[in-house]
Amino acid sequence: MALAVLKNFFRGSDIGAPADLAITPRDRRFGRQSVDQLRWWNGGDPFGTAFYNALSATFPLGEAFFVESVKAFRDGVPDRLAREVRAFTQQEVMHSREHLAFNRRASQAGYDLSRLEKRVEDQLALTADRPKIASLMVTIALEHFTAIMAHEALKNPAHFADAEQETADLWRWHAIEEIEHKGVAFDVWRHAARDWSPFKRWRLRSISMLLTTFLFIRYRVSGMLDLLAQDGITGPRAWWGLARFALVRPGMVRNIALPWLAYFRPGFHPWQQDDRALIDLTESDYAAAVSARAEPATSI
């Protein structure tokens, strides 16, 4: 009896992506026509700016890594998942393009991102000789990070309430698509690891998440401190400002703590939370804002 209960506890969830899910690549460009980006584009806050600039510095190389990790196991997947992999790839390629453009604007605003980018390059180089399934497990861990951060960014307007409009639009667009494709890498991994026991799948993806989380936090915080030092903000002031931004207000890290823990459920699947309503609401707000901006000013 106890063995049966234990087997059931570690049995993977049968849930998958919603049957009516549409993963839609949105070919949008941001910041091309606007004036130079403000140095502290996130509401004049150096800490909020450093937080997102450090994340963006990882995206071009990081998302290329995600795509290659998924594509390595796409052969033999069901037809629907194969279509989702193609849409996932298109979305990630456009994310890389837009964050390259964003990173250039950050550089033009006076930041040197080269050390942050080199750190990502060095980290990815360490994966070259490892089994490809290990890279896929890192990918599903980081895709969970991006999905829960995307959910929080769309749910809580405070994250970009005072940000430059074009830049806020960029991050919300990115968040929408991260939610849409949040199950793709995971489903490819489930297919690739289908011959493993449920316990082995749970154990290895959990270990991978713990290691990935440690390195993700370590190097992203290091990058944020690097950028703050370029603003002359160092020592306790830098640490306190980052902690306040991440944990208090608007509190991105505090608010994703419980969703992060959900990953460790043996039957976890990203679509156990269907948050497409956030996509619909954000798309609706975006369309209304673009329409309002396009209307000619009326004279009185």
SULHU-V895668 format. One record per residue. RES is the residue in one letter. SS is DSSP state (~ for helix, > for strand, _ for the rest). Layout:
res: <RES;RES>
ss: <SS;SS>
This chain:
res: <M;A;L;A;V;L;K;N;F;F;R;G;S;D;I;G;A;P;A;D;L;A;I;T;P;R;D;R;R;F;G;R;Q;S;V;D;Q;L;R;W;W;N;G;G;D;P;F;G;T;A;F;Y;N;A;L;S;A;T;F;P;L;G;E;A;F;F;V;E;S;V;K;A;F;R;D;G;V;P;D;R;L;A;R;E;V;R;A;F;T;Q;Q;E;V;M;H;S;R;E;H;L;A;F;N;R;R;A;S;Q;A;G;Y;D;L;S;R;L;E;K;R;V;E;D;Q;L;A;L;T;A;D;R;P;K;I;A;S;L;M;V;T;I;A;L;E;H;F;T;A;I;M;A;H;E;A;L;K;N;P;A;H;F;A;D;A;E;Q;E;T;A;D;L;W;R;W;H;A;I;E;E;I;E;H;K;G;V;A;F;D;V;W;R;H;A;A;R;D;W;S;P;F;K;R;W;R;L;R;S;I;S;M;L;L;T;T;F;L;F;I;R;Y;R;V;S;G;M;L;D;L;L;A;Q;D;G;I;T;G;P;R;A;W;W;G;L;A;R;F;A;L;V;R;P;G;M;V;R;N;I;A;L;P;W;L;A;Y;F;R;P;G;F;H;P;W;Q;Q;D;D;R;A;L;I;D;L;T;E;S;D;Y;A;A;A;V;S;A;R;A;E;P;A;T;S;I>
ss: <_;~;~;~;~;~;~;~;~;~;_;_;_;_;_;_;_;_;_;_;_;_;_;_;_;_;_;_;_;_;_;_;_;_;_;_;_;_;_;_;_;>;_;_;_;~;~;~;~;~;~;~;~;~;~;~;~;~;~;~;~;~;~;~;~;~;~;~;~;~;~;_;_;_;_;_;_;_;~;~;~;~;~;~;~;~;~;~;~;~;~;~;~;~;~;~;~;~;~;~;~;~;~;~;~;~;~;~;_;_;_;_;_;~;~;~;~;~;~;~;~;~;~;~;~;_;_;_;_;_;_;~;~;~;~;~;~;~;~;~;~;~;~;~;~;~;~;~;~;~;~;~;~;~;~;_;~;~;~;_;_;_;>;_;~;~;~;~;~;~;~;~;~;~;~;~;~;~;~;~;_;_;_;~;~;~;~;~;~;~;~;~;_;_;_;_;_;~;~;~;~;~;~;~;~;~;~;~;~;~;~;~;~;~;~;~;~;~;~;~;~;~;~;~;~;~;~;~;~;~;_;_;_;_;~;~;~;~;~;~;~;~;~;~;~;~;~;~;_;_;_;~;~;~;~;_;~;~;~;~;~;~;_;_;_;_;_;_;_;~;~;~;_;_;_;~;~;~;~;~;~;~;~;~;~;~;~;~;~;~;~;~;~;~;_;_;_;_;_;_>
